[in-house]
């Protein structure tokens, strides 16, 4: 049960972060988001002219076994940075609706709205409050207990995001975001060309004029 709640917390945090920092990383939260991005640039007059002239380069690729080869220390580092950014923005915790049918009601809770009145409103029997420290400890536990069984043989997974885990896909996205913000986006912005990079999981697409 805790794993499912932490998974919903991480998805909520990822969507919240992507909205606030959409120019800082390559994240697409759904495949359909790519269509929206492409439609938007197709309506750009400058890009229309460049497309007609054949001046646009499109690169599509994925990094083979990207998430299976990341060191677990790097995953923990990225998650700590990600969670700390929410703390810096005065977020306190995630509120997860107890009803599975009300996932859309999951919200991020900020410190400034914590009062007796707001507690009675938000922290009622309708929500589970999951604090960031709980999320961080759960992620560490999952990484330290990544095992699989083949017949009677139990295998440890020393590298990478846990295969088939409840939170694995979201962790992979978050690790990518932190890497992009630390190493890629600033380099792209300093280029003389217009570069528009997007990523869904480990699949990347880059438009260059």
N, CA, C and O of each residue as an XYZ file, in Angstrom:
836
protein
N       0.827     -1.210      0.000
C       0.000      0.000      0.000
C       0.860      1.258      0.000
O       0.565      2.220     -0.710
N       1.929      1.246      0.804
C       2.789      2.424      0.857
C       3.415      2.678     -0.509
O       3.539      3.825     -0.938
N       3.813      1.590     -1.197
C       4.420      1.736     -2.515
C       3.501      2.441     -3.491
O       3.955      3.293     -4.255
N       2.214      2.106     -3.486
C       1.242      2.739     -4.383
C       1.061      4.213     -4.036
O       0.909      5.055     -4.921
N       1.077      4.516     -2.745
C       0.912      5.915     -2.321
C       2.138      6.743     -2.686
O       2.015      7.878     -3.146
N       3.318      6.171     -2.478
C       4.545      6.880     -2.859
C       4.590      7.071     -4.371
O       5.032      8.114     -4.853
N       4.138      6.080     -5.111
C       4.085      6.198     -6.569
C       3.205      7.361     -6.989
O       3.566      8.126     -7.883
N       2.061      7.497     -6.353
C       1.162      8.622     -6.668
C       1.781      9.949     -6.254
O       1.611     10.957     -6.939
N       2.500      9.951     -5.134
C       3.206     11.169     -4.700
C       4.216     11.600     -5.746
O       4.261     12.771     -6.124
N       5.025     10.666     -6.215
C       6.076     10.993     -7.180
C       5.489     11.456     -8.508
O       6.020     12.372     -9.137
N       4.398     10.832     -8.937
C       3.738     11.278    -10.170
C       3.181     12.687    -10.018
O       3.278     13.505    -10.932
N       2.598     12.961     -8.859
C       2.076     14.296     -8.576
C       3.204     15.325     -8.563
O       3.071     16.405     -9.139
N       4.307     14.992     -7.907
C       5.448     15.894     -7.833
C       6.040     16.139     -9.218
O       6.416     17.261     -9.557
N       6.118     15.075    -10.011
C       6.679     15.195    -11.358
C       5.840     16.125    -12.227
O       6.385     16.976    -12.930
N       4.538     15.971    -12.185
C       3.644     16.825    -12.980
C       3.711     18.272    -12.500
O       3.738     19.203    -13.305
N       3.737     18.451    -11.180
C       3.831     19.797    -10.610
C       5.133     20.466    -11.031
O       5.143     21.627    -11.441
N       6.216     19.731    -10.926
C       7.541     20.260    -11.269
C       7.641     20.580    -12.758
O       8.212     21.600    -13.145
N       7.083     19.702    -13.587
C       7.152     19.903    -15.042
C       6.415     21.170    -15.455
O       6.844     21.868    -16.374
N       5.314     21.466    -14.784
C       4.564     22.697    -15.094
C       5.369     23.930    -14.709
O       5.368     24.928    -15.429
N       6.053     23.860    -13.575
C       6.800     25.021    -13.082
C       8.116     25.218    -13.828
O       8.556     26.352    -14.014
N       8.749     24.127    -14.258
C      10.091     24.174    -14.835
C      10.103     23.663    -16.271
O      11.079     23.046    -16.697
N       9.029     23.911    -17.025
C       8.910     23.287    -18.348
C       9.979     23.727    -19.343
O      10.232     23.019    -20.318
N      10.617     24.884    -19.120
C      11.673     25.326    -20.033
C      13.054     24.854    -19.590
O      14.048     25.099    -20.273
N      13.111     24.178    -18.450
C      14.395     23.796    -17.864
C      14.802     22.361    -18.154
O      15.940     21.968    -17.898
N      13.868     21.576    -18.691
C      14.203     20.183    -18.971
C      13.447     19.700    -20.204
O      12.688     20.460    -20.806
N      13.652     18.440    -20.580
C      13.102     17.888    -21.816
C      11.848     17.053    -21.582
O      11.346     16.420    -22.510
N      11.340     17.046    -20.359
C      10.304     16.113    -19.950
C       8.980     16.255    -20.694
O       8.445     17.356    -20.822
N       8.454     15.120    -21.187
C       7.078     15.000    -21.659
C       6.378     14.021    -20.719
O       6.861     12.907    -20.517
N       5.263     14.421    -20.150
C       4.578     13.549    -19.199
C       3.737     12.469    -19.876
O       3.355     11.484    -19.245
N       3.453     12.662    -21.166
C       2.677     11.680    -21.925
C       3.064     11.779    -23.393
O       3.523     12.826    -23.849
N       2.881     10.696    -24.128
C       3.215     10.703    -25.561
C       2.420     11.777    -26.299
O       2.912     12.377    -27.254
N       1.182     12.014    -25.846
C       0.322     13.004    -26.507
C       0.898     14.415    -26.418
O       0.571     15.277    -27.234
N       1.763     14.647    -25.419
C       2.368     15.977    -25.270
C       3.258     16.322    -26.457
O       3.411     17.494    -26.801
N       3.850     15.298    -27.088
C       4.709     15.548    -28.249
C       3.905     16.134    -29.399
O       4.365     17.047    -30.085
N       2.702     15.609    -29.608
C       1.833     16.131    -30.666
C       1.526     17.610    -30.434
O       1.509     18.404    -31.374
N       1.287     17.967    -29.183
C       1.005     19.374    -28.845
C       2.223     20.250    -29.150
O       2.085     21.353    -29.679
N       3.419     19.748    -28.811
C       4.649     20.504    -29.059
C       4.877     20.716    -30.557
O       5.197     21.818    -31.002
N       4.704     19.632    -31.326
C       4.929     19.716    -32.766
C       3.891     20.621    -33.422
O       4.226     21.396    -34.318
N       2.642     20.531    -32.990
C       1.580     21.395    -33.523
C       1.901     22.862    -33.258
O       1.668     23.727    -34.101
N       2.440     23.123    -32.071
C       2.780     24.503    -31.708
C       3.865     25.066    -32.611
O       3.744     26.201    -33.073
N       4.932     24.299    -32.880
C       5.998     24.841    -33.717
C       5.581     24.885    -35.186
O       6.108     25.687    -35.957
N       4.637     24.028    -35.575
C       4.128     24.075    -36.952
C       3.338     25.350    -37.218
O       3.175     25.760    -38.367
N       2.851     25.970    -36.158
C       2.114     27.231    -36.291
C       3.026     28.448    -36.217
O       2.571     29.584    -36.350
N       4.312     28.203    -36.003
C       5.295     29.290    -35.947
C       5.702     29.661    -37.376
O       6.176     28.808    -38.126
N       5.520     30.915    -37.751
C       5.797     31.354    -39.128
C       7.246     31.106    -39.536
O       7.502     30.636    -40.644
N       8.179     31.410    -38.669
C       9.600     31.208    -38.980
C       9.897     29.743    -39.238
O      10.627     29.406    -40.170
N       9.337     28.880    -38.420
C       9.583     27.454    -38.595
C       8.929     26.932    -39.868
O       9.471     26.046    -40.529
N       7.765     27.478    -40.213
C       7.104     27.055    -41.452
C       7.998     27.308    -42.660
O       8.119     26.465    -43.549
N       8.622     28.481    -42.676
C       9.517     28.834    -43.787
C      10.729     27.903    -43.815
O      11.154     27.457    -44.880
N      11.275     27.617    -42.645
C      12.454     26.744    -42.569
C      12.114     25.321    -42.987
O      12.925     24.641    -43.616
N      10.907     24.874    -42.634
C      10.477     23.530    -43.033
C      10.344     23.445    -44.550
O      10.749     22.453    -45.156
N       9.776     24.489    -45.168
C       9.623     24.525    -46.628
C      10.980     24.460    -47.323
O      11.130     23.826    -48.367
N      11.959     25.125    -46.727
C      13.305     25.163    -47.317
C      14.126     23.913    -46.972
O      15.221     23.715    -47.498
N      13.589     23.086    -46.094
C      14.338     21.893    -45.672
C      15.469     22.208    -44.727
O      16.465     21.485    -44.678
N      15.322     23.295    -43.967
C      16.384     23.714    -43.054
C      16.226     23.142    -41.640
O      16.934     23.554    -40.722
N      15.314     22.210    -41.469
C      15.075     21.629    -40.150
C      15.685     20.232    -40.075
O      15.472     19.403    -40.960
N      16.436     19.983    -39.024
C      16.980     18.649    -38.769
C      16.243     18.037    -37.584
O      16.087     18.677    -36.544
N      15.792     16.802    -37.744
C      15.105     16.098    -36.655
C      15.917     14.858    -36.290
O      16.203     14.017    -37.142
N      16.276     14.759    -35.034
C      17.034     13.615    -34.539
C      16.162     12.852    -33.546
O      15.675     13.426    -32.573
N      15.970     11.576    -33.792
C      15.180     10.735    -32.888
C      16.034      9.554    -32.451
O      16.619      8.863    -33.285
N      16.107      9.321    -31.145
C      16.958      8.239    -30.649
C      16.565      7.841    -29.233
O      15.800      8.544    -28.573
N      17.084      6.727    -28.777
C      16.976      6.363    -27.368
C      18.321      5.822    -26.901
O      19.103      5.298    -27.694
N      18.574      5.954    -25.621
C      19.830      5.485    -25.045
C      19.635      4.052    -24.560
O      18.858      3.800    -23.639
N      20.340      3.123    -25.182
C      20.173      1.712    -24.869
C      20.518      1.420    -23.402
O      21.601      1.751    -22.920
N      19.571      0.797    -22.719
C      19.747      0.385    -21.319
C      20.182      1.542    -20.423
O      20.948      1.358    -19.477
N      19.679      2.735    -20.738
C      20.050      3.924    -19.964
C      19.747      3.749    -18.474
O      20.600      4.011    -17.626
N      18.536      3.308    -18.168
C      18.116      3.262    -16.772
C      18.573      1.998    -16.045
O      18.484      1.909    -14.820
N      19.062      1.021    -16.814
C      19.561     -0.203    -16.174
C      21.007     -0.072    -15.723
O      21.505     -0.906    -14.966
N      21.684      0.977    -16.189
C      23.112      1.107    -15.909
C      23.476      2.298    -15.025
O      24.653      2.565    -14.783
N      22.463      3.007    -14.551
C      22.741      4.145    -13.665
C      23.170      3.628    -12.290
O      22.565      2.700    -11.755
N      24.201      4.224    -11.730
C      24.629      3.847    -10.385
C      23.564      4.278     -9.377
O      22.982      5.357     -9.493
N      23.324      3.433     -8.404
C      22.278      3.731     -7.424
C      22.594      4.981     -6.613
O      21.687      5.685     -6.166
N      23.883      5.254     -6.425
C      24.265      6.490     -5.727
C      23.810      7.715     -6.506
O      23.420      8.721     -5.914
N      23.859      7.632     -7.849
C      23.410      8.739     -8.693
C      21.901      8.905     -8.615
O      21.390     10.024     -8.649
N      21.189      7.786     -8.510
C      19.726      7.856     -8.377
C      19.351      8.535     -7.067
O      18.491      9.415     -7.037
N      20.004      8.119     -5.984
C      19.714      8.714     -4.671
C      20.060     10.201     -4.671
O      19.317     11.015     -4.122
N      21.191     10.553     -5.290
C      21.592     11.966     -5.371
C      20.540     12.784     -6.106
O      20.157     13.861     -5.650
N      20.070     12.272     -7.251
C      19.072     12.983     -8.054
C      17.762     13.144     -7.278
O      17.135     14.202     -7.331
N      17.349     12.097     -6.561
C      16.100     12.166     -5.804
C      16.200     13.163     -4.650
O      15.240     13.872     -4.348
N      17.366     13.212     -4.010
C      17.561     14.178     -2.922
C      17.452     15.609     -3.456
O      16.817     16.462     -2.836
N      18.073     15.862     -4.600
C      18.015     17.197     -5.215
C      16.575     17.547     -5.566
O      16.111     18.653     -5.288
N      15.871     16.597     -6.177
C      14.487     16.811     -6.606
C      13.585     17.152     -5.412
O      12.819     18.114     -5.462
N      13.680     16.359     -4.347
C      12.846     16.583     -3.164
C      13.221     17.891     -2.475
O      12.347     18.607     -1.988
N      14.523     18.209     -2.429
C      14.966     19.447     -1.794
C      14.403     20.667     -2.502
O      14.120     21.680     -1.863
N      14.237     20.580     -3.814
C      13.680     21.716     -4.559
C      12.237     22.001     -4.149
O      11.802     23.153     -4.163
N      11.503     20.964     -3.788
C      10.138     21.170     -3.287
C      10.174     21.776     -1.891
O       9.358     22.636     -1.561
N      11.108     21.331     -1.083
C      11.243     21.919      0.255
C      11.616     23.392      0.157
O      11.131     24.216      0.933
N      12.480     23.721     -0.800
C      12.887     25.113     -0.998
C      11.711     25.988     -1.427
O      11.687     27.188     -1.153
N      10.739     25.377     -2.102
C       9.544     26.103     -2.530
C       8.443     26.070     -1.467
O       7.292     26.419     -1.728
N       8.829     25.640     -0.259
C       7.949     25.629      0.914
C       6.834     24.592      0.841
O       5.814     24.717      1.519
N       7.033     23.574      0.019
C       6.081     22.460      0.051
C       6.415     21.562      1.232
O       7.585     21.356      1.557
N       5.383     21.032      1.868
C       5.583     20.236      3.081
C       5.387     18.738      2.841
O       6.131     17.913      3.372
N       4.383     18.400      2.042
C       4.043     16.993      1.869
C       3.083     16.824      0.698
O       2.692     17.795      0.050
N       2.710     15.568      0.439
C       1.692     15.262     -0.567
C       0.445     14.740      0.145
O       0.539     13.976      1.106
N      -0.697     15.154     -0.329
C      -1.950     14.618      0.181
C      -2.541     13.699     -0.876
O      -2.860     14.134     -1.982
N      -2.682     12.439     -0.532
C      -3.146     11.419     -1.463
C      -4.561     11.000     -1.085
O      -4.802     10.530      0.027
N      -5.485     11.173     -2.008
C      -6.881     10.811     -1.752
C      -6.994      9.318     -1.457
O      -6.410      8.491     -2.158
N      -7.745      8.985     -0.420
C      -7.873      7.582     -0.023
C      -8.646      6.768     -1.054
O      -8.406      5.571     -1.212
N      -9.562      7.408     -1.745
C     -10.328      6.712     -2.775
C      -9.518      6.637     -4.063
O      -9.027      7.655     -4.550
N      -9.379      5.439     -4.613
C      -8.641      5.253     -5.863
C      -9.305      6.005     -7.013
O      -8.646      6.360     -7.990
N     -10.599      6.245     -6.897
C     -11.342      6.934     -7.962
C     -11.152      8.444     -7.934
O     -11.662      9.156     -8.800
N     -10.412      8.936     -6.930
C     -10.250     10.382     -6.795
C      -8.770     10.782     -6.857
O      -8.339     11.703     -6.164
N      -8.004     10.083     -7.692
C      -6.582     10.408     -7.846
C      -6.387     11.851     -8.291
O      -5.400     12.493     -7.932
N      -7.340     12.357     -9.081
C      -7.245     13.732     -9.579
C      -7.281     14.752     -8.445
O      -6.929     15.917     -8.635
N      -7.712     14.304     -7.255
C      -7.797     15.197     -6.090
C      -6.491     15.237     -5.291
O      -6.387     15.999     -4.330
N      -5.498     14.434     -5.669
C      -4.195     14.471     -4.990
C      -3.603     15.874     -5.118
O      -3.646     16.470     -6.194
N      -3.057     16.398     -4.033
C      -2.519     17.758     -4.060
C      -1.196     17.840     -3.296
O      -0.887     17.005     -2.446
N      -0.430     18.876     -3.633
C       0.779     19.209     -2.884
C       0.391     20.194     -1.789
O      -0.383     21.123     -2.022
N       0.932     19.986     -0.601
C       0.590     20.839      0.533
C       1.753     21.756      0.871
O       2.879     21.298      1.069
N       1.475     23.063      0.937
C       2.515     24.036      1.287
C       2.445     24.394      2.760
O       1.384     24.334      3.381
N       3.587     24.764      3.303
C       3.670     25.084      4.727
C       2.763     26.248      5.102
O       2.200     26.264      6.197
N       2.616     27.213      4.216
C       1.901     28.442      4.563
C       0.406     28.234      4.775
O      -0.253     29.071      5.393
N      -0.146     27.109      4.261
C      -1.572     26.888      4.455
C      -1.858     25.943      5.619
O      -3.004     25.566      5.867
N      -0.790     25.568      6.328
C      -0.997     24.687      7.474
C      -1.490     25.513      8.663
O      -0.743     26.313      9.226
N      -2.697     25.320      9.022
C      -3.304     25.955     10.193
C      -4.348     24.986     10.722
O      -4.602     23.950     10.108
N      -4.946     25.310     11.844
C      -5.962     24.412     12.397
C      -7.120     24.221     11.419
O      -7.646     23.120     11.256
N      -7.497     25.315     10.779
C      -8.626     25.240      9.855
C      -8.271     24.422      8.613
O      -9.039     23.562      8.185
N      -7.082     24.706      8.035
C      -6.690     23.997      6.818
C      -6.408     22.525      7.112
O      -6.641     21.664      6.263
N      -5.903     22.234      8.320
C      -5.665     20.839      8.673
C      -6.980     20.057      8.705
O      -7.050     18.922      8.235
N      -8.014     20.677      9.264
C      -9.302     19.984      9.315
C      -9.872     19.790      7.918
O     -10.619     18.843      7.669
N      -9.511     20.704      6.996
C     -10.011     20.608      5.619
C      -9.244     19.575      4.816
O      -9.837     18.728      4.147
N      -7.907     19.649      4.885
C      -7.070     18.808      4.035
C      -6.704     17.476      4.661
O      -6.660     16.456      3.973
N      -6.444     17.475      5.955
C      -5.968     16.256      6.594
C      -7.124     15.509      7.257
O      -7.002     15.023      8.382
N      -8.222     15.430      6.559
C      -9.394     14.723      7.057
C      -9.255     13.245      6.726
O      -8.199     12.787      6.291
N     -10.336     12.509      6.938
C     -10.296     11.082      6.643
C     -10.313     10.795      5.142
O     -10.349      9.634      4.735
N     -10.288     11.853      4.312
C     -10.299     11.664      2.862
C      -8.892     11.534      2.279
O      -8.728     11.113      1.134
N      -7.876     11.898      3.071
C      -6.513     11.935      2.544
C      -5.517     11.195      3.424
O      -5.687     11.087      4.639
N      -4.459     10.684      2.769
C      -3.249     10.263      3.458
C      -2.222     11.374      3.270
O      -2.025     11.848      2.151
N      -1.573     11.790      4.336
C      -0.487     12.761      4.199
C       0.836     12.000      4.151
O       1.175     11.270      5.082
N       1.577     12.175      3.060
C       2.871     11.513      2.889
C       3.952     12.593      2.865
O       4.022     13.388      1.928
N       4.787     12.615      3.890
C       5.831     13.625      3.968
C       7.032     13.215      3.121
O       7.230     12.037      2.821
N       7.827     14.212      2.746
C       8.949     13.967      1.835
C       9.970     12.984      2.410
O      10.560     12.195      1.673
N      10.176     13.035      3.726
C      11.142     12.116      4.347
C      10.707     10.662      4.182
O      11.545      9.775      4.020
N       9.408     10.422      4.224
C       8.885      9.069      4.024
C       9.150      8.617      2.591
O       9.550      7.478      2.352
N       8.923      9.524      1.640
C       9.175      9.222      0.228
C      10.642      8.880      0.017
O      10.973      7.907     -0.661
N      11.509      9.683      0.597
C      12.954      9.482      0.425
C      13.408      8.151      1.026
O      14.218      7.440      0.431
N      12.886      7.819      2.201
C      13.257      6.556      2.846
C      12.737      5.362      2.057
O      13.411      4.336      1.966
N      11.540      5.491      1.486
C      10.973      4.392      0.700
C      11.809      4.146     -0.563
O      12.078      2.999     -0.921
N      12.212      5.221     -1.227
C      13.037      5.080     -2.433
C      14.353      4.378     -2.097
O      14.790      3.484     -2.820
N      14.975      4.788     -1.002
C      16.231      4.169     -0.579
C      16.029      2.687     -0.287
O      16.862      1.858     -0.653
N      14.921      2.356      0.372
C      14.609      0.956      0.689
C      14.448      0.128     -0.589
O      14.974     -0.980     -0.687
N      13.715      0.676     -1.568
C      13.489     -0.034     -2.828
C      14.803     -0.286     -3.559
O      15.015     -1.367     -4.108
N      15.680      0.710     -3.566
C      16.967      0.563     -4.253
C      17.866     -0.461     -3.562
O      18.626     -1.175     -4.216
N      17.771     -0.524     -2.243
C      18.629     -1.440     -1.487
C      18.101     -2.872     -1.472
O      18.817     -3.790     -1.073
N      16.862     -3.069     -1.900
C      16.266     -4.412     -1.869
C      15.769     -4.813     -3.257
O      14.689     -5.387     -3.396
N      16.560     -4.509     -4.273
C      16.185     -4.848     -5.652
C      16.655     -6.269     -5.972
O      17.814     -6.488     -6.326
N      15.760     -7.202     -5.845
C      16.086     -8.600     -6.112
C      15.097     -9.191     -7.116
O      13.958     -8.738     -7.226
N      15.548    -10.196     -7.834
C      14.664    -10.952     -8.718
C      14.964    -12.430     -8.538
O      16.044    -12.805     -8.079
N      13.990    -13.274     -8.907
C      14.153    -14.712     -8.702
C      13.965    -15.457    -10.012
O      12.956    -15.276    -10.694
N      14.926    -16.289    -10.364
C      14.839    -17.154    -11.538
C      14.976    -18.594    -11.047
O      16.061    -19.038    -10.672
N      13.858    -19.309    -11.057
C      13.872    -20.650    -10.474
C      14.128    -20.563     -8.986
O      13.385    -19.906     -8.258
N      15.177    -21.224     -8.536
C      15.534    -21.173     -7.113
C      16.664    -20.182     -6.837
O      17.159    -20.085     -5.714
N      17.061    -19.452     -7.876
C      18.194    -18.520     -7.740
C      17.678    -17.101     -7.510
O      16.857    -16.605     -8.281
N      18.154    -16.455     -6.461
C      17.806    -15.060     -6.165
C      18.963    -14.173     -6.598
O      20.105    -14.375     -6.187
N      18.653    -13.190     -7.431
C      19.678    -12.311     -7.991
C      19.518    -10.885     -7.460
O      18.409    -10.359     -7.359
N      20.652    -10.279     -7.127
C      20.670     -8.872     -6.710
C      20.829     -7.991     -7.943
O      21.529     -8.357     -8.887
N      20.177     -6.828     -7.933
C      20.338     -5.865     -9.028
C      21.230     -4.722     -8.538
O      20.740     -3.788     -7.903
N      22.528     -4.786     -8.824
C      23.466     -3.800     -8.269
C      23.393     -2.431     -8.934
O      23.800     -1.433     -8.339
N      22.882     -2.372    -10.155
C      22.824     -1.111    -10.898
C      21.409     -0.823    -11.368
O      20.595     -1.730    -11.541
N      21.136      0.458    -11.569
C      19.930      0.840    -12.272
C      18.667      0.961    -11.445
O      18.626      0.644    -10.256
N      17.626      1.440    -12.139
C      16.303      1.563    -11.553
C      15.714      0.158    -11.412
O      15.830     -0.642    -12.340
N      15.085     -0.162    -10.277
C      14.537     -1.509    -10.091
C      13.607     -1.923    -11.236
O      12.704     -1.176    -11.613
N      13.834     -3.100    -11.774
C      13.043     -3.579    -12.904
C      11.642     -3.958    -12.431
O      11.475     -4.777    -11.528
N      10.632     -3.339    -13.066
C       9.247     -3.679    -12.755
C       8.706     -3.087    -11.474
O       7.626     -3.476    -11.027
N       9.434     -2.147    -10.862
C       8.984     -1.558     -9.604
C       7.842     -0.571     -9.788
O       7.644     -0.025    -10.873
N       7.086     -0.349     -8.703
C       5.955      0.582     -8.750
C       6.379      2.003     -9.081
O       5.645      2.743     -9.736
N       7.566      2.380     -8.626
C       8.010      3.765     -8.800
C       9.136      3.898     -9.817
O       9.709      4.977     -9.968
N       9.458      2.821    -10.509
C      10.642      2.814    -11.376
C      10.556      3.817    -12.526
O      11.513      4.547    -12.785
N       9.424      3.855    -13.211
C       9.287      4.770    -14.365
C       9.413      6.225    -13.928
O      10.062      7.030    -14.596
N       8.791      6.551    -12.809
C       8.836      7.932    -12.328
C      10.235      8.304    -11.866
O      10.695      9.417    -12.119
N      10.917      7.384    -11.189
C      12.303      7.628    -10.782
C      13.171      7.886    -12.007
O      14.012      8.785    -12.001
N      12.966      7.095    -13.056
C      13.745      7.262    -14.285
C      13.547      8.661    -14.865
O      14.507      9.295    -15.304
N      12.309      9.139    -14.868
C      12.026     10.482    -15.374
C      12.711     11.554    -14.525
O      13.287     12.505    -15.053
N      12.640     11.388    -13.208
C      13.217     12.388    -12.304
C      14.736     12.440    -12.440
O      15.322     13.522    -12.462
N      15.372     11.278    -12.531
C      16.828     11.232    -12.728
C      17.202     11.943    -14.028
O      18.184     12.683    -14.078
N      16.413     11.713    -15.076
C      16.669     12.373    -16.365
C      16.535     13.880    -16.248
O      17.359     14.622    -16.785
N      15.502     14.340    -15.549
C      15.268     15.773    -15.377
C      16.454     16.445    -14.686
O      16.932     17.487    -15.134
N      16.922     15.847    -13.604
C      18.037     16.440    -12.854
C      19.289     16.486    -13.721
O      20.027     17.471    -13.699
N      19.527     15.433    -14.477
C      20.681     15.387    -15.384
C      20.560     16.475    -16.446
O      21.533     17.170    -16.738
N      19.385     16.622    -17.018
C      19.173     17.626    -18.073
C      19.382     19.037    -17.539
O      19.990     19.875    -18.205
N      18.884     19.295    -16.354
C      19.008     20.642    -15.778
C      20.447     20.944    -15.387
O      20.889     22.091    -15.452
N      21.172     19.908    -14.981
C      22.561     20.104    -14.549
C      23.531     20.230    -15.728
O      24.509     20.973    -15.652
N      23.259     19.503    -16.818
C      24.305     19.344    -17.827
C      23.921     19.687    -19.268
O      24.800     19.949    -20.088
N      22.619     19.689    -19.591
C      22.246     19.763    -21.007
C      21.591     21.079    -21.414
O      22.007     21.710    -22.386
N      20.573     21.489    -20.674
C      19.742     22.611    -21.112
C      20.533     23.903    -21.265
O      20.333     24.627    -22.240
N      21.426     24.211    -20.326
C      22.223     25.446    -20.421
C      23.128     25.429    -21.648
O      23.332     26.459    -22.291
N      23.672     24.243    -21.972
C      24.516     24.130    -23.164
C      23.701     24.413    -24.416
O      24.157     25.131    -25.307
N      22.496     23.853    -24.489
C      21.616     24.048    -25.642
C      21.255     25.524    -25.807
O      21.239     26.040    -26.924
N      20.969     26.201    -24.700
C      20.583     27.612    -24.774
C      21.709     28.496    -25.260
O      21.461     29.573    -25.802
N      22.943     28.061    -25.077
C      24.088     28.856    -25.513
C      24.445     28.636    -26.977
O      25.315     29.319    -27.518
N      23.772     27.681    -27.619
C      24.035     27.423    -29.031
C      23.428     28.538    -29.893
O      22.427     29.146    -29.515
N      24.043     28.800    -31.052
C      23.512     29.817    -31.968
C      22.294     29.301    -32.727
O      21.492     30.093    -33.223
N      22.148     27.980    -32.820
C      20.985     27.391    -33.484
C      19.800     27.315    -32.510
O      19.982     27.360    -31.293
N      18.596     27.199    -33.059
C      17.418     26.949    -32.232
C      17.271     25.443    -32.072
O      17.091     24.715    -33.048
N      17.350     24.992    -30.835
C      17.278     23.561    -30.542
C      16.108     23.317    -29.594
O      16.025     23.926    -28.527
N      15.207     22.424    -29.991
C      14.056     22.099    -29.155
C      14.092     20.599    -28.826
O      13.702     19.771    -29.650
N      14.558     20.256    -27.627
C      14.689     18.834    -27.260
C      13.502     18.361    -26.402
O      13.044     19.080    -25.514
N      13.022     17.162    -26.677
C      11.952     16.578    -25.877
C      12.262     15.119    -25.595
O      12.941     14.450    -26.375
N      11.755     14.639    -24.472
C      12.022     13.259    -24.063
C      10.792     12.659    -23.391
O      10.137     13.304    -22.571
N      10.490     11.416    -23.753
C       9.514     10.618    -23.015
C      10.225      9.342    -22.587
O      10.600      8.514    -23.417
N      10.407      9.195    -21.261
C      11.227      8.117    -20.715
C      12.636      8.187    -21.313
O      13.324      9.189    -21.121
N      13.089      7.143    -22.038
C      14.428      7.186    -22.607
C      14.407      7.459    -24.114
O      15.430      7.323    -24.785
N      13.240      7.844    -24.646
C      13.120      8.192    -26.058
C      13.228      9.700    -26.227
O      12.493     10.462    -25.600
N      14.161     10.122    -27.090
C      14.409     11.546    -27.290
C      14.106     11.962    -28.725
O      14.253     11.184    -29.667
N      13.680     13.210    -28.856
C      13.507     13.816    -30.183
C      13.998     15.244    -30.112
O      13.590     15.998    -29.228
N      14.862     15.624    -31.026
C      15.449     16.966    -31.033
C      15.186     17.625    -32.396
O      15.483     17.044    -33.440
N      14.630     18.831    -32.374
C      14.412     19.629    -33.582
C      15.473     20.724    -33.617
O      15.633     21.469    -32.650
N      16.185     20.822    -34.713
C      17.265     21.817    -34.855
C      17.063     22.585    -36.151
O      16.825     21.989    -37.202
N      17.159     23.927    -36.075
C      17.062     24.705    -37.311
C      18.447     25.150    -37.760
O      18.577     25.820    -38.785
